[in-house]
Amino acid sequence: MADQSPAEAKMAELIVEALNLEDVAAAEIDPEAPLFGDGLGLDSIDALEIALAISQEYDVQMQAEEEHTREAFATLRSLNQFVESNQKA
Amino acid sequence: MSKETVSALITRRLDSPICHISRPLRVLAKAQGYISAATFLHHVETLSKLLPDGQYAVNLCGNRYLFMLSMCAIILKRQTNLFPPNKNPATQLGLAQRYPDTYVIHDGTEIAAGIENINLDQLPAQKFGKRAENTVVPDIPSDHLAAISFTSGSTGQSKPNYKSWHCLMEGAGINSGYMLDDSLASGQVVTTVPGQHMWGLEATVMQAMTQDICMSDASPLFPKDIQALLSQLKAPRILVSAPVHLRAMVMSGLAFPQVERVLCATAPLDVEIAEKAEACFDGELREIYGCSEVGSMAFRRTAKESEWNLFSQIQMTQSGDITIASADHVPEQVEMQDMIRFTSSGRFRLNGRQSDMIEIAGKRGSLKELNAMLMKIEGLKDGIIFLPEQNRTVPRLVALVVMEEGASKTRVNDYFRLHLDNAFVPRPTIQVTALPREENGKLPRKNVLDFYKQISSGT
C-alpha cells in the first residue's frame, strides 16, 4: 500500500467519519485504491455524504455530472487533489 | 368503465421544447439546447425502425432524453420496456432469463456478457437526418403493455408491475393535476432521480410527454451541478428530487435560482429540510407518496401540513391495520406496506411500516429476504443483517458475519455488491467469532443490538 500524506490522512478520517465505516481504519485506506466499486464499495449516497462533509470542512463544492463522479472520487489521492486544487487560497 | 382503444403517443404541444440537452449528444449529431416535441417524434420514429426485433427491451439509458426517446421508440414498435431497479449486469442477466426475447438498449453502460444490446452512443448520427414537414402523432393501442417496472425488492426476483399504455397515460393526467398547476404550464424540469424509477418516470418523462413542460436531459448529483443546471434553464423551474438529494442541497449553503415547484418523493422527508428547501428555492415543496404498483397516490405540503391528501382518483379501503389501494386505471389492488390512519375523508397520516419492511434511500426491502440471502453465501457459518438506530440521514444496514475457517468476509462483501441494490449493501459488515445466540439458538433483536453496541464502542 502507498503511504498516506498528512492531508490524505485527514481526508481518510473525514470519509470514515462521514460514512460511519466502523469496520475500516482510516489509516488503512490505500490512497491509490479505488474508493468505489471493488475498493470500499461506496455508492452515490456515500458520494453525497462525502461531498457534504467536504463542503463543510474545506468549503469546496464537489461538481461532476453523474458519469464523471467516479473520476473525482476515484481514490483517496484524487479526491484530496481535487479538494486541494479547488480550495480558495 | 370505458376506455379509448388507442391514444396518442404524446398529447402536448408539438412546437414547444420537450427537452433541454445540456451537453452535445453524439447520436444526434451533437445537438444541444432545446428539442421540440415535433423533432422528438421524428427521433422516435427513426429509432423505432432501427430497433432489433424482440418482445422486451431493458431500457438502461442514463441520459434522460435518450431514455424517453428509447422508451417511446420501443412502445411504437409494440415492444415492452423493462425498467430494472438498477443497472447491475447480474440484474440484466436475471431479466434476460426471465423474459426470453429481450435485448438491452443503453447509452454506454456495462452490459452482461452474451446479451444482445444496442448502444445509442455508438449509433451513427446520420441515421436521424432531418425531420419531415408534417408531424403526425402516432397512436398506441391502450392495452399495449408499454412497460414492466420492477419493484426494488431487497433480494432475489424483484416484483414486476405491469404498465399498460392506458395506465401510464391516465396516471400522467392524474399526476399533473397534483404535481403541477397553470402557473407552471411551460415549466422547465431538473431532476436528480433516474427515469427508470416509477417516481422519476411519473414526475418527469410522463409529464413532458403529456404537458407542455420541458425537462433537462441531465442527471446531476451534487448541489453545485444542480445549481448550475437550474441557472441554465428559464423560469418557471421545477425540481424533482428525493430527500437525500434535497438535504444535500439545502445543507450546501449555495444560493439557488428560484424554483417555483419542488416535488420530492417521500422517504419520508424531514419537516426541517422541507422548510429550509422552501426558503432556499423560494417556492412550494410538495412531497409525494406512492408505490411502484399504483404510482403516485397522495401529496402534502410538508413545510405546512403533516397529513397527506389522497388523490381523488385513488381509493383506499381498510380492514384492521391493512390498507388496500386501488384506482380505475390500475389493474390490481395493492396492499400497502405502511400503516395508514385516516383522520378525515381523503386525509391520512403515515404511522410507520410493517415490522419486517425497511426503507433505505427510497428503496423498500424486506429484512427476512435479506437474511435468507445472507445464509446462502458460501463460507459463511452464521450471520445476521439488521437495521440499528443510527444518527445518519440515510440509515444503513449492518451485517454481523461468522466465517468458516479460512474464508474471509471479503467474499460476503463481493456477494452483496453483486446481488444487492447499493442501498441494501450492509455498511459495515463486521466479522465476529460468534453471534450472541441464546442456548436454544434464538437470536433476539436485543442481543444483537447490545452486542453491536459493544463492538462499535470498541470494547
Interface residues (C-beta under 8 A of the other chain):
Chain A: L19 N20 L21 E22 D23 V24 G41 D43 S44 I45 A47 L48 E49 A51 L52 S55 Q56 Q61 M62 Q63 A64 E65 E66 E67 T69
Chain B: R23 G62 A218 S219 P220 L221 F222 P223 K224 D225 A228 V244 H245 A248 M251 S252 G253 L254 A361 Q390 R392 T393 V394 R396 N413 R417 N422 A423 V425 R427 P428 T429 I430 I455 S456
